[in-house]
Amino acid sequence: MTDVSETPLIAQRIASIRQTLPMSVRLIAVTKNVSVTAIRAAYTAGIRDFGESRIQETEEKQAQLHDLPEITWHLIGHLQSNKVPKAIAQFQWIHSVDSLKLAQRLDRVAESLSSAPHVCLQVKLLPDPNKYGWTVPELLADLVDLDQLSQIRIRGLMVIPPAGLSADQTLSVFQQARVIADQIRCQSWKHLKIQELSMGMSGDYPLAIQAGATMIRLGTVLFGDRPVLESHLQPNG
């Protein structure tokens, strides 16, 4: 967890980064393995969007942060089907919807809970065994079925480039995501409204913004290095 002594630096880091961001870009502070004290410091510095990867960790933090009513919680880690009800109860945004089957389950459960979470569809633009998500042909083939889902609000695409790419390669991935989002947006859909591009983390967010990101997910550059408590397939900030 983030050391309490780090909290004065958090506000400085947030202020410095926010000065460089276009008004169109939403900054999501990634708080996996980050203390409640650090989250409060980020909130005081003006952050209202917080991203988490694990249901249980989020639940514990939310119990301690119930006095901060303006927080919007974003699930950015892989979501297992059996945890869909808890995810809908805890998160206003779910960025990591990575299959038609998961999207359909989210829609059914959301209807039963009278909830309408915002959703991003996770797309895998290059082969990567360590990432979840649709390939582009898979996504395009599933759009008709996705457009039938009326309870969840499908509002964007989420992209995580493979590790080890050059800056030019990473930028190319982000630009491809923008092209696909524009392609989907230009078609006539009843429920699909692809307005957001959730892409860009601490090491590559300027490239994501250059390519048209509307949401960036930053952890390390805000909170410093965090301990790795267990192995996870997906990075998140």
Secondary structure, DSSP 8 states (H G I E B T S, - for coil): ---GGGHHHHHHHHHHHHTTS-TT-EEEEE-TT--HHHHHHHHHTT--EEEES-HHHHHHHHHH-TT-TT-EEEE-S---GGGHHHHHHH-SEEEEE-SHHHHHHHHHHHHHTT---EEEEEE--S--TT--SB-HHHHHHHHHHHTT--SSEEEEEEE---TT--HHHHHHHHHHHHHHHHHHHTS--SS----EEEE--TTTHHHHHHHT-SEEEESHHHH------S--SS---
